[in-house]
Amino acid sequence: MTEESKASEFEHHARQKRQSFVSEFLHFLGENKKWWMLPMLVVLLLLGLVLIVGGSGVAPFIYTLF
């Protein structure tokens, strides 16, 4: 690759619209065939949500679910 083509490729990528974190992560999973990571991520997000909600006024209602 020449310097000019590298610069034009860089400029092309710089002008593109930025992707959101979620869409970029899903693109990463698809490109690298890492779909097995998705259930682990969902479980971690749910655990974090339970921890956050458990420290709030909604906590008594969560305990009735378990």
C-alpha positions as CSV (number, residue, x, y, z in Angstrom):
1,M,0.0,0.0,0.0
2,T,1.2,3.4,-0.8
3,E,1.2,6.4,1.6
4,E,-1.5,8.1,-0.4
5,S,-3.8,5.1,-0.3
6,K,-3.3,4.7,3.4
7,A,-4.1,8.4,3.9
8,S,-7.2,8.1,1.8
9,E,-8.4,5.0,3.6
10,F,-7.8,6.8,7.0
11,E,-9.8,9.8,5.8
12,H,-12.6,7.5,4.6
13,H,-12.8,5.8,8.0
14,A,-12.7,9.2,9.7
15,R,-15.7,10.4,7.8
16,Q,-17.8,7.4,8.5
17,K,-20.6,7.6,11.1
18,R,-19.5,6.2,14.4
19,Q,-21.1,3.0,15.6
20,S,-22.6,2.6,19.0
21,F,-20.8,0.3,21.5
22,V,-23.5,-2.3,21.3
23,S,-23.5,-2.5,17.5
24,E,-19.7,-2.6,17.4
25,F,-19.6,-5.4,20.0
26,L,-22.2,-7.4,18.1
27,H,-20.2,-6.9,14.9
28,F,-17.1,-8.1,16.8
29,L,-19.0,-11.2,17.9
30,G,-20.1,-12.0,14.4
31,E,-16.7,-11.4,12.8
32,N,-14.8,-13.5,15.3
33,K,-17.4,-16.2,15.8
34,K,-17.5,-15.5,19.5
35,W,-21.3,-15.9,20.0
36,W,-20.6,-18.1,23.0
37,M,-19.7,-14.9,24.9
38,L,-23.2,-13.5,24.6
39,P,-24.9,-15.6,27.3
40,M,-22.1,-14.8,29.7
41,L,-22.6,-11.1,29.0
42,V,-26.3,-11.3,29.5
43,V,-25.9,-13.1,32.9
44,L,-23.4,-10.5,34.0
45,L,-25.7,-7.7,33.1
46,L,-28.7,-9.3,34.9
47,L,-26.5,-9.8,38.0
48,G,-25.5,-6.2,37.9
49,L,-29.1,-5.1,37.5
50,V,-30.1,-7.2,40.5
51,L,-27.3,-5.8,42.6
52,I,-28.3,-2.2,41.7
53,V,-32.0,-2.7,42.3
54,G,-31.3,-4.7,45.5
55,G,-29.8,-1.6,47.1
56,S,-32.8,0.6,46.2
57,G,-36.4,0.8,47.5
58,V,-37.5,-2.0,45.2
59,A,-35.5,-4.6,47.2
60,P,-38.5,-6.0,49.2
61,F,-40.2,-6.9,45.9
62,I,-37.2,-8.7,44.5
63,Y,-36.9,-11.0,47.5
64,T,-40.5,-12.2,46.9
65,L,-39.4,-13.4,43.4
66,F,-36.8,-15.8,44.9
